[in-house]
Amino acid sequence: MTQGGPLRQTELLAIYMFKEGFENWRFGSAAAIAWAMLLITLLMSSYLIFVMYRNAFVRSSAK
C-alpha cells in the first residue's frame, strides 16, 4: 500500500530480503538476511519453549 513508506520504515524484513535478492540481484545479501532471520526465530522460539516447559513441569511438581 505504501511501498515501504517514507524511507522504507514500514517494510518488513522478509519483503526487504525478497527485494534484495530478486529486484537488486544481491543474492548474498538476501541469504545473509535469511540466516539472520532464522537465528532470531530460533532464539525466540527456544526461549518460549523453555518458559513453557518450566511453567508446565517445574512449577507443577512443586505442588
N, CA, C, O and CB atoms as a CASP TS submission, in Angstrom:
PFRMAT TS
TARGET T0000
AUTHOR 0000-0000-0000
METHOD Language model
MODEL 1
PARENT N/A
ATOM      1  N   MET     1       0.813  -1.177   0.000  1.00  0.00           N
ATOM      2  CA  MET     1       0.000   0.000   0.000  1.00  0.00           C
ATOM      3  C   MET     1       0.868   1.257   0.000  1.00  0.00           C
ATOM      4  O   MET     1       0.635   2.178  -0.784  1.00  0.00           O
ATOM      5  CB  MET     1      -0.931  -0.011   1.191  1.00  0.00           C
ATOM      6  N   THR     2       1.869   1.292   0.882  1.00  0.00           N
ATOM      7  CA  THR     2       2.736   2.472   0.935  1.00  0.00           C
ATOM      8  C   THR     2       4.076   2.223   0.253  1.00  0.00           C
ATOM      9  O   THR     2       4.922   3.116   0.211  1.00  0.00           O
ATOM     10  CB  THR     2       2.965   2.890   2.379  1.00  0.00           C
ATOM     11  N   GLN     3       4.278   1.016  -0.283  1.00  0.00           N
ATOM     12  CA  GLN     3       5.553   0.636  -0.908  1.00  0.00           C
ATOM     13  C   GLN     3       6.727   0.812   0.054  1.00  0.00           C
ATOM     14  O   GLN     3       7.807   1.242  -0.350  1.00  0.00           O
ATOM     15  CB  GLN     3       5.792   1.467  -2.173  1.00  0.00           C
ATOM     16  N   GLY     4       6.513   0.483   1.308  1.00  0.00           N
ATOM     17  CA  GLY     4       7.566   0.610   2.309  1.00  0.00           C
ATOM     18  C   GLY     4       7.535   1.911   3.067  1.00  0.00           C
ATOM     19  O   GLY     4       8.305   2.101   4.009  1.00  0.00           O
ATOM     20  N   GLY     5       6.663   2.804   2.677  1.00  0.00           N
ATOM     21  CA  GLY     5       6.521   4.070   3.397  1.00  0.00           C
ATOM     22  C   GLY     5       7.679   5.012   3.149  1.00  0.00           C
ATOM     23  O   GLY     5       8.546   4.736   2.319  1.00  0.00           O
ATOM     24  N   PRO     6       7.697   6.118   3.862  1.00  0.00           N
ATOM     25  CA  PRO     6       8.817   7.038   3.713  1.00  0.00           C
ATOM     26  C   PRO     6      10.093   6.415   4.286  1.00  0.00           C
ATOM     27  O   PRO     6      10.107   5.962   5.431  1.00  0.00           O
ATOM     28  CB  PRO     6       8.511   8.383   4.410  1.00  0.00           C
ATOM     29  N   LEU     7      11.136   6.396   3.505  1.00  0.00           N
ATOM     30  CA  LEU     7      12.433   5.831   3.884  1.00  0.00           C
ATOM     31  C   LEU     7      12.334   4.366   4.313  1.00  0.00           C
ATOM     32  O   LEU     7      13.098   3.927   5.173  1.00  0.00           O
ATOM     33  CB  LEU     7      13.041   6.649   5.007  1.00  0.00           C
ATOM     34  N   ARG     8      11.421   3.616   3.737  1.00  0.00           N
ATOM     35  CA  ARG     8      11.218   2.171   3.961  1.00  0.00           C
ATOM     36  C   ARG     8      10.990   1.830   5.431  1.00  0.00           C
ATOM     37  O   ARG     8      11.447   0.789   5.902  1.00  0.00           O
ATOM     38  CB  ARG     8      12.420   1.390   3.445  1.00  0.00           C
ATOM     39  N   GLN     9      10.288   2.697   6.161  1.00  0.00           N
ATOM     40  CA  GLN     9      10.058   2.473   7.583  1.00  0.00           C
ATOM     41  C   GLN     9       9.051   1.369   7.847  1.00  0.00           C
ATOM     42  O   GLN     9       9.107   0.738   8.903  1.00  0.00           O
ATOM     43  CB  GLN     9       9.591   3.742   8.232  1.00  0.00           C
ATOM     44  N   THR    10       8.132   1.112   6.926  1.00  0.00           N
ATOM     45  CA  THR    10       7.113   0.090   7.168  1.00  0.00           C
ATOM     46  C   THR    10       7.399  -1.203   6.411  1.00  0.00           C
ATOM     47  O   THR    10       6.541  -2.083   6.348  1.00  0.00           O
ATOM     48  CB  THR    10       5.746   0.617   6.778  1.00  0.00           C
ATOM     49  N   GLU    11       8.578  -1.326   5.844  1.00  0.00           N
ATOM     50  CA  GLU    11       8.918  -2.521   5.076  1.00  0.00           C
ATOM     51  C   GLU    11       9.331  -3.647   6.021  1.00  0.00           C
ATOM     52  O   GLU    11      10.164  -3.441   6.903  1.00  0.00           O
ATOM     53  CB  GLU    11      10.049  -2.219   4.065  1.00  0.00           C
ATOM     54  N   LEU    12       8.764  -4.814   5.845  1.00  0.00           N
ATOM     55  CA  LEU    12       9.101  -5.964   6.668  1.00  0.00           C
ATOM     56  C   LEU    12      10.444  -6.537   6.244  1.00  0.00           C
ATOM     57  O   LEU    12      10.892  -6.323   5.117  1.00  0.00           O
ATOM     58  CB  LEU    12       8.007  -7.036   6.579  1.00  0.00           C
ATOM     59  N   LEU    13      11.077  -7.262   7.147  1.00  0.00           N
ATOM     60  CA  LEU    13      12.382  -7.830   6.851  1.00  0.00           C
ATOM     61  C   LEU    13      12.298  -8.873   5.742  1.00  0.00           C
ATOM     62  O   LEU    13      13.207  -8.967   4.917  1.00  0.00           O
ATOM     63  CB  LEU    13      12.981  -8.447   8.103  1.00  0.00           C
ATOM     64  N   ALA    14      11.234  -9.647   5.708  1.00  0.00           N
ATOM     65  CA  ALA    14      11.076 -10.653   4.655  1.00  0.00           C
ATOM     66  C   ALA    14      10.882 -10.000   3.286  1.00  0.00           C
ATOM     67  O   ALA    14      11.395 -10.502   2.285  1.00  0.00           O
ATOM     68  CB  ALA    14       9.889 -11.569   4.972  1.00  0.00           C
ATOM     69  N   ILE    15      10.157  -8.902   3.234  1.00  0.00           N
ATOM     70  CA  ILE    15       9.969  -8.184   1.970  1.00  0.00           C
ATOM     71  C   ILE    15      11.295  -7.567   1.535  1.00  0.00           C
ATOM     72  O   ILE    15      11.629  -7.582   0.350  1.00  0.00           O
ATOM     73  CB  ILE    15       8.873  -7.085   2.111  1.00  0.00           C
ATOM     74  N   TYR    16      12.048  -7.028   2.485  1.00  0.00           N
ATOM     75  CA  TYR    16      13.361  -6.468   2.164  1.00  0.00           C
ATOM     76  C   TYR    16      14.283  -7.553   1.611  1.00  0.00           C
ATOM     77  O   TYR    16      15.024  -7.310   0.658  1.00  0.00           O
ATOM     78  CB  TYR    16      13.992  -5.814   3.412  1.00  0.00           C
ATOM     79  N   MET    17      14.241  -8.744   2.201  1.00  0.00           N
ATOM     80  CA  MET    17      15.055  -9.849   1.729  1.00  0.00           C
ATOM     81  C   MET    17      14.678 -10.230   0.302  1.00  0.00           C
ATOM     82  O   MET    17      15.558 -10.456  -0.529  1.00  0.00           O
ATOM     83  CB  MET    17      14.905 -11.052   2.655  1.00  0.00           C
ATOM     84  N   PHE    18      13.394 -10.303   0.011  1.00  0.00           N
ATOM     85  CA  PHE    18      12.939 -10.634  -1.336  1.00  0.00           C
ATOM     86  C   PHE    18      13.398  -9.589  -2.344  1.00  0.00           C
ATOM     87  O   PHE    18      13.906  -9.925  -3.414  1.00  0.00           O
ATOM     88  CB  PHE    18      11.417 -10.758  -1.367  1.00  0.00           C
ATOM     89  N   LYS    19      13.216  -8.327  -1.996  1.00  0.00           N
ATOM     90  CA  LYS    19      13.630  -7.253  -2.909  1.00  0.00           C
ATOM     91  C   LYS    19      15.138  -7.243  -3.115  1.00  0.00           C
ATOM     92  O   LYS    19      15.618  -7.002  -4.222  1.00  0.00           O
ATOM     93  CB  LYS    19      13.174  -5.895  -2.375  1.00  0.00           C
ATOM     94  N   GLU    20      15.873  -7.502  -2.060  1.00  0.00           N
ATOM     95  CA  GLU    20      17.333  -7.518  -2.159  1.00  0.00           C
ATOM     96  C   GLU    20      17.800  -8.636  -3.094  1.00  0.00           C
ATOM     97  O   GLU    20      18.744  -8.454  -3.863  1.00  0.00           O
ATOM     98  CB  GLU    20      17.967  -7.690  -0.763  1.00  0.00           C
ATOM     99  N   GLY    21      17.146  -9.776  -3.025  1.00  0.00           N
ATOM    100  CA  GLY    21      17.567 -10.907  -3.835  1.00  0.00           C
ATOM    101  C   GLY    21      17.078 -10.858  -5.262  1.00  0.00           C
ATOM    102  O   GLY    21      17.847 -11.126  -6.185  1.00  0.00           O
ATOM    103  N   PHE    22      15.816 -10.521  -5.468  1.00  0.00           N
ATOM    104  CA  PHE    22      15.230 -10.681  -6.792  1.00  0.00           C
ATOM    105  C   PHE    22      15.038  -9.389  -7.568  1.00  0.00           C
ATOM    106  O   PHE    22      14.887  -9.429  -8.789  1.00  0.00           O
ATOM    107  CB  PHE    22      13.933 -11.353  -6.665  1.00  0.00           C
ATOM    108  N   GLU    23      15.039  -8.259  -6.902  1.00  0.00           N
ATOM    109  CA  GLU    23      14.957  -7.000  -7.633  1.00  0.00           C
ATOM    110  C   GLU    23      16.338  -6.378  -7.814  1.00  0.00           C
ATOM    111  O   GLU    23      16.629  -5.791  -8.856  1.00  0.00           O
ATOM    112  CB  GLU    23      14.031  -6.023  -6.908  1.00  0.00           C
ATOM    113  N   ASN    24      17.188  -6.510  -6.794  1.00  0.00           N
ATOM    114  CA  ASN    24      18.520  -5.917  -6.853  1.00  0.00           C
ATOM    115  C   ASN    24      19.602  -6.920  -7.245  1.00  0.00           C
ATOM    116  O   ASN    24      20.756  -6.536  -7.435  1.00  0.00           O
ATOM    117  CB  ASN    24      18.862  -5.305  -5.524  1.00  0.00           C
ATOM    118  N   TRP    25      19.246  -8.199  -7.367  1.00  0.00           N
ATOM    119  CA  TRP    25      20.162  -9.276  -7.758  1.00  0.00           C
ATOM    120  C   TRP    25      21.338  -9.405  -6.799  1.00  0.00           C
ATOM    121  O   TRP    25      22.461  -9.686  -7.217  1.00  0.00           O
ATOM    122  CB  TRP    25      20.678  -9.039  -9.169  1.00  0.00           C
ATOM    123  N   ARG    26      21.077  -9.199  -5.513  1.00  0.00           N
ATOM    124  CA  ARG    26      22.104  -9.361  -4.475  1.00  0.00           C
ATOM    125  C   ARG    26      21.742 -10.588  -3.642  1.00  0.00           C
ATOM    126  O   ARG    26      21.191 -10.479  -2.546  1.00  0.00           O
ATOM    127  CB  ARG    26      22.220  -8.072  -3.566  1.00  0.00           C
ATOM    128  N   PHE    27      22.065 -11.752  -4.189  1.00  0.00           N
ATOM    129  CA  PHE    27      21.666 -12.996  -3.540  1.00  0.00           C
ATOM    130  C   PHE    27      22.457 -13.261  -2.261  1.00  0.00           C
ATOM    131  O   PHE    27      21.942 -13.901  -1.344  1.00  0.00           O
ATOM    132  CB  PHE    27      21.839 -14.156  -4.497  1.00  0.00           C
ATOM    133  N   GLY    28      23.684 -12.786  -2.184  1.00  0.00           N
ATOM    134  CA  GLY    28      24.471 -12.947  -0.962  1.00  0.00           C
ATOM    135  C   GLY    28      23.873 -12.182   0.200  1.00  0.00           C
ATOM    136  O   GLY    28      23.790 -12.697   1.315  1.00  0.00           O
ATOM    137  N   SER    29      23.457 -10.954  -0.059  1.00  0.00           N
ATOM    138  CA  SER    29      22.823 -10.152   0.999  1.00  0.00           C
ATOM    139  C   SER    29      21.491 -10.771   1.415  1.00  0.00           C
ATOM    140  O   SER    29      21.161 -10.810   2.601  1.00  0.00           O
ATOM    141  CB  SER    29      22.609  -8.695   0.524  1.00  0.00           C
ATOM    142  N   ALA    30      20.736 -11.248   0.442  1.00  0.00           N
ATOM    143  CA  ALA    30      19.454 -11.886   0.755  1.00  0.00           C
ATOM    144  C   ALA    30      19.654 -13.147   1.591  1.00  0.00           C
ATOM    145  O   ALA    30      18.879 -13.420   2.508  1.00  0.00           O
ATOM    146  CB  ALA    30      18.698 -12.228  -0.536  1.00  0.00           C
ATOM    147  N   ALA    31      20.691 -13.911   1.272  1.00  0.00           N
ATOM    148  CA  ALA    31      20.977 -15.120   2.048  1.00  0.00           C
ATOM    149  C   ALA    31      21.410 -14.764   3.472  1.00  0.00           C
ATOM    150  O   ALA    31      21.038 -15.453   4.423  1.00  0.00           O
ATOM    151  CB  ALA    31      22.069 -15.957   1.355  1.00  0.00           C
ATOM    152  N   ALA    32      22.185 -13.705   3.622  1.00  0.00           N
ATOM    153  CA  ALA    32      22.605 -13.278   4.964  1.00  0.00           C
ATOM    154  C   ALA    32      21.410 -12.821   5.790  1.00  0.00           C
ATOM    155  O   ALA    32      21.332 -13.107   6.985  1.00  0.00           O
ATOM    156  CB  ALA    32      23.642 -12.146   4.871  1.00  0.00           C
ATOM    157  N   ILE    33      20.480 -12.113   5.159  1.00  0.00           N
ATOM    158  CA  ILE    33      19.268 -11.679   5.858  1.00  0.00           C
ATOM    159  C   ILE    33      18.444 -12.891   6.276  1.00  0.00           C
ATOM    160  O   ILE    33      17.896 -12.927   7.377  1.00  0.00           O
ATOM    161  CB  ILE    33      18.426 -10.736   4.963  1.00  0.00           C
ATOM    162  N   ALA    34      18.359 -13.883   5.391  1.00  0.00           N
ATOM    163  CA  ALA    34      17.596 -15.097   5.711  1.00  0.00           C
ATOM    164  C   ALA    34      18.217 -15.836   6.893  1.00  0.00           C
ATOM    165  O   ALA    34      17.497 -16.326   7.763  1.00  0.00           O
ATOM    166  CB  ALA    34      17.525 -16.028   4.487  1.00  0.00           C
ATOM    167  N   TRP    35      19.549 -15.920   6.933  1.00  0.00           N
ATOM    168  CA  TRP    35      20.209 -16.584   8.059  1.00  0.00           C
ATOM    169  C   TRP    35      19.987 -15.816   9.360  1.00  0.00           C
ATOM    170  O   TRP    35      19.786 -16.420  10.413  1.00  0.00           O
ATOM    171  CB  TRP    35      21.710 -16.731   7.786  1.00  0.00           C
ATOM    172  N   ALA    36      20.024 -14.496   9.288  1.00  0.00           N
ATOM    173  CA  ALA    36      19.768 -13.691  10.485  1.00  0.00           C
ATOM    174  C   ALA    36      18.339 -13.890  10.975  1.00  0.00           C
ATOM    175  O   ALA    36      18.101 -14.002  12.178  1.00  0.00           O
ATOM    176  CB  ALA    36      20.027 -12.203  10.201  1.00  0.00           C
ATOM    177  N   MET    37      17.391 -13.933  10.047  1.00  0.00           N
ATOM    178  CA  MET    37      16.002 -14.171  10.431  1.00  0.00           C
ATOM    179  C   MET    37      15.836 -15.550  11.064  1.00  0.00           C
ATOM    180  O   MET    37      15.092 -15.701  12.033  1.00  0.00           O
ATOM    181  CB  MET    37      15.082 -14.035   9.215  1.00  0.00           C
ATOM    182  N   LEU    38      16.524 -16.556  10.523  1.00  0.00           N
ATOM    183  CA  LEU    38      16.462 -17.903  11.084  1.00  0.00           C
ATOM    184  C   LEU    38      17.043 -17.931  12.493  1.00  0.00           C
ATOM    185  O   LEU    38      16.464 -18.548  13.388  1.00  0.00           O
ATOM    186  CB  LEU    38      17.211 -18.895  10.185  1.00  0.00           C
ATOM    187  N   LEU    39      18.168 -17.277  12.697  1.00  0.00           N
ATOM    188  CA  LEU    39      18.793 -17.244  14.018  1.00  0.00           C
ATOM    189  C   LEU    39      17.902 -16.551  15.043  1.00  0.00           C
ATOM    190  O   LEU    39      17.748 -17.036  16.164  1.00  0.00           O
ATOM    191  CB  LEU    39      20.142 -16.540  13.944  1.00  0.00           C
ATOM    192  N   ILE    40      17.321 -15.427  14.662  1.00  0.00           N
ATOM    193  CA  ILE    40      16.418 -14.705  15.563  1.00  0.00           C
ATOM    194  C   ILE    40      15.206 -15.562  15.915  1.00  0.00           C
ATOM    195  O   ILE    40      14.785 -15.607  17.071  1.00  0.00           O
ATOM    196  CB  ILE    40      15.962 -13.380  14.924  1.00  0.00           C
ATOM    197  N   THR    41      14.651 -16.239  14.919  1.00  0.00           N
ATOM    198  CA  THR    41      13.489 -17.101  15.150  1.00  0.00           C
ATOM    199  C   THR    41      13.835 -18.270  16.062  1.00  0.00           C
ATOM    200  O   THR    41      13.056 -18.614  16.950  1.00  0.00           O
ATOM    201  CB  THR    41      12.942 -17.622  13.823  1.00  0.00           C
ATOM    202  N   LEU    42      14.994 -18.881  15.851  1.00  0.00           N
ATOM    203  CA  LEU    42      15.408 -19.994  16.708  1.00  0.00           C
ATOM    204  C   LEU    42      15.628 -19.548  18.148  1.00  0.00           C
ATOM    205  O   LEU    42      15.233 -20.247  19.080  1.00  0.00           O
ATOM    206  CB  LEU    42      16.680 -20.631  16.166  1.00  0.00           C
ATOM    207  N   LEU    43      16.252 -18.398  18.335  1.00  0.00           N
ATOM    208  CA  LEU    43      16.477 -17.900  19.698  1.00  0.00           C
ATOM    209  C   LEU    43      15.160 -17.596  20.411  1.00  0.00           C
ATOM    210  O   LEU    43      14.976 -17.956  21.573  1.00  0.00           O
ATOM    211  CB  LEU    43      17.351 -16.643  19.665  1.00  0.00           C
ATOM    212  N   MET    44      14.256 -16.935  19.709  1.00  0.00           N
ATOM    213  CA  MET    44      12.973 -16.589  20.326  1.00  0.00           C
ATOM    214  C   MET    44      12.141 -17.832  20.622  1.00  0.00           C
ATOM    215  O   MET    44      11.523 -17.921  21.683  1.00  0.00           O
ATOM    216  CB  MET    44      12.188 -15.643  19.420  1.00  0.00           C
ATOM    217  N   SER    45      12.117 -18.789  19.702  1.00  0.00           N
ATOM    218  CA  SER    45      11.307 -19.984  19.930  1.00  0.00           C
ATOM    219  C   SER    45      11.906 -20.876  21.010  1.00  0.00           C
ATOM    220  O   SER    45      11.163 -21.496  21.771  1.00  0.00           O
ATOM    221  CB  SER    45      11.156 -20.769  18.637  1.00  0.00           C
ATOM    222  N   SER    46      13.236 -20.954  21.094  1.00  0.00           N
ATOM    223  CA  SER    46      13.835 -21.769  22.152  1.00  0.00           C
ATOM    224  C   SER    46      13.565 -21.162  23.527  1.00  0.00           C
ATOM    225  O   SER    46      13.343 -21.892  24.493  1.00  0.00           O
ATOM    226  CB  SER    46      15.348 -21.913  21.927  1.00  0.00           C
ATOM    227  N   TYR    47      13.583 -19.837  23.621  1.00  0.00           N
ATOM    228  CA  TYR    47      13.239 -19.191  24.889  1.00  0.00           C
ATOM    229  C   TYR    47      11.775 -19.465  25.252  1.00  0.00           C
ATOM    230  O   TYR    47      11.466 -19.746  26.410  1.00  0.00           O
ATOM    231  CB  TYR    47      13.496 -17.666  24.806  1.00  0.00           C
ATOM    232  N   LEU    48      10.893 -19.385  24.285  1.00  0.00           N
ATOM    233  CA  LEU    48       9.476 -19.637  24.540  1.00  0.00           C
ATOM    234  C   LEU    48       9.242 -21.079  24.974  1.00  0.00           C
ATOM    235  O   LEU    48       8.455 -21.327  25.888  1.00  0.00           O
ATOM    236  CB  LEU    48       8.648 -19.323  23.295  1.00  0.00           C
ATOM    237  N   ILE    49       9.911 -22.027  24.334  1.00  0.00           N
ATOM    238  CA  ILE    49       9.777 -23.435  24.715  1.00  0.00           C
ATOM    239  C   ILE    49      10.316 -23.642  26.124  1.00  0.00           C
ATOM    240  O   ILE    49       9.721 -24.386  26.904  1.00  0.00           O
ATOM    241  CB  ILE    49      10.520 -24.351  23.712  1.00  0.00           C
ATOM    242  N   PHE    50      11.424 -23.002  26.465  1.00  0.00           N
ATOM    243  CA  PHE    50      11.983 -23.106  27.812  1.00  0.00           C
ATOM    244  C   PHE    50      11.001 -22.590  28.859  1.00  0.00           C
ATOM    245  O   PHE    50      10.796 -23.240  29.884  1.00  0.00           O
ATOM    246  CB  PHE    50      13.300 -22.332  27.903  1.00  0.00           C
ATOM    247  N   VAL    51      10.400 -21.447  28.618  1.00  0.00           N
ATOM    248  CA  VAL    51       9.446 -20.865  29.565  1.00  0.00           C
ATOM    249  C   VAL    51       8.213 -21.758  29.692  1.00  0.00           C
ATOM    250  O   VAL    51       7.721 -21.986  30.798  1.00  0.00           O
ATOM    251  CB  VAL    51       9.035 -19.443  29.119  1.00  0.00           C
ATOM    252  N   MET    52       7.718 -22.258  28.577  1.00  0.00           N
ATOM    253  CA  MET    52       6.543 -23.136  28.628  1.00  0.00           C
ATOM    254  C   MET    52       6.857 -24.424  29.370  1.00  0.00           C
ATOM    255  O   MET    52       6.025 -24.905  30.139  1.00  0.00           O
ATOM    256  CB  MET    52       6.047 -23.456  27.213  1.00  0.00           C
ATOM    257  N   TYR    53       8.040 -24.996  29.157  1.00  0.00           N
ATOM    258  CA  TYR    53       8.437 -26.211  29.860  1.00  0.00           C
ATOM    259  C   TYR    53       8.540 -25.964  31.356  1.00  0.00           C
ATOM    260  O   TYR    53       8.078 -26.766  32.167  1.00  0.00           O
ATOM    261  CB  TYR    53       9.768 -26.730  29.321  1.00  0.00           C
ATOM    262  N   ARG    54       9.159 -24.833  31.710  1.00  0.00           N
ATOM    263  CA  ARG    54       9.319 -24.503  33.127  1.00  0.00           C
ATOM    264  C   ARG    54       7.962 -24.320  33.799  1.00  0.00           C
ATOM    265  O   ARG    54       7.761 -24.782  34.922  1.00  0.00           O
ATOM    266  CB  ARG    54      10.164 -23.232  33.290  1.00  0.00           C
ATOM    267  N   ASN    55       7.033 -23.652  33.123  1.00  0.00           N
ATOM    268  CA  ASN    55       5.710 -23.434  33.710  1.00  0.00           C
ATOM    269  C   ASN    55       4.901 -24.714  33.790  1.00  0.00           C
ATOM    270  O   ASN    55       4.105 -24.875  34.715  1.00  0.00           O
ATOM    271  CB  ASN    55       4.947 -22.402  32.910  1.00  0.00           C
ATOM    272  N   ALA    56       5.079 -25.628  32.851  1.00  0.00           N
ATOM    273  CA  ALA    56       4.272 -26.836  32.821  1.00  0.00           C
ATOM    274  C   ALA    56       4.786 -27.901  33.778  1.00  0.00           C
ATOM    275  O   ALA    56       3.983 -28.575  34.423  1.00  0.00           O
ATOM    276  CB  ALA    56       4.229 -27.388  31.423  1.00  0.00           C
ATOM    277  N   PHE    57       6.105 -28.074  33.892  1.00  0.00           N
ATOM    278  CA  PHE    57       6.610 -29.201  34.647  1.00  0.00           C
ATOM    279  C   PHE    57       7.302 -28.816  35.952  1.00  0.00           C
ATOM    280  O   PHE    57       7.133 -29.510  36.955  1.00  0.00           O
ATOM    281  CB  PHE    57       7.550 -29.970  33.802  1.00  0.00           C
ATOM    282  N   VAL    58       8.042 -27.777  35.967  1.00  0.00           N
ATOM    283  CA  VAL    58       8.793 -27.433  37.173  1.00  0.00           C
ATOM    284  C   VAL    58       7.878 -26.915  38.254  1.00  0.00           C
ATOM    285  O   VAL    58       8.003 -27.326  39.407  1.00  0.00           O
ATOM    286  CB  VAL    58       9.862 -26.403  36.864  1.00  0.00           C
ATOM    287  N   ARG    59       6.972 -26.036  37.925  1.00  0.00           N
ATOM    288  CA  ARG    59       6.061 -25.488  38.926  1.00  0.00           C
ATOM    289  C   ARG    59       4.992 -26.489  39.336  1.00  0.00           C
ATOM    290  O   ARG    59       4.539 -26.457  40.480  1.00  0.00           O
ATOM    291  CB  ARG    59       5.407 -24.231  38.399  1.00  0.00           C
ATOM    292  N   SER    60       4.572 -27.380  38.437  1.00  0.00           N
ATOM    293  CA  SER    60       3.530 -28.351  38.799  1.00  0.00           C
ATOM    294  C   SER    60       4.083 -29.431  39.721  1.00  0.00           C
ATOM    295  O   SER    60       3.328 -30.004  40.507  1.00  0.00           O
ATOM    296  CB  SER    60       2.933 -28.996  37.536  1.00  0.00           C
ATOM    297  N   SER    61       5.389 -29.728  39.648  1.00  0.00           N
ATOM    298  CA  SER    61       5.968 -30.737  40.533  1.00  0.00           C
ATOM    299  C   SER    61       6.215 -30.182  41.928  1.00  0.00           C
ATOM    300  O   SER    61       6.386 -30.958  42.868  1.00  0.00           O
ATOM    301  CB  SER    61       7.270 -31.268  39.949  1.00  0.00           C
ATOM    302  N   ALA    62       6.239 -28.876  42.089  1.00  0.00           N
ATOM    303  CA  ALA    62       6.459 -28.261  43.403  1.00  0.00           C
ATOM    304  C   ALA    62       5.209 -28.287  44.273  1.00  0.00           C
ATOM    305  O   ALA    62       5.300 -28.084  45.484  1.00  0.00           O
ATOM    306  CB  ALA    62       6.929 -26.830  43.233  1.00  0.00           C
ATOM    307  N   LYS    63       4.051 -28.531  43.684  1.00  0.00           N
ATOM    308  CA  LYS    63       2.793 -28.516  44.430  1.00  0.00           C
ATOM    309  C   LYS    63       2.637 -29.712  45.319  1.00  0.00           C
ATOM    310  O   LYS    63       1.627 -29.840  46.011  1.00  0.00           O
ATOM    311  CB  LYS    63       1.635 -28.443  43.495  1.00  0.00           C
TER
END
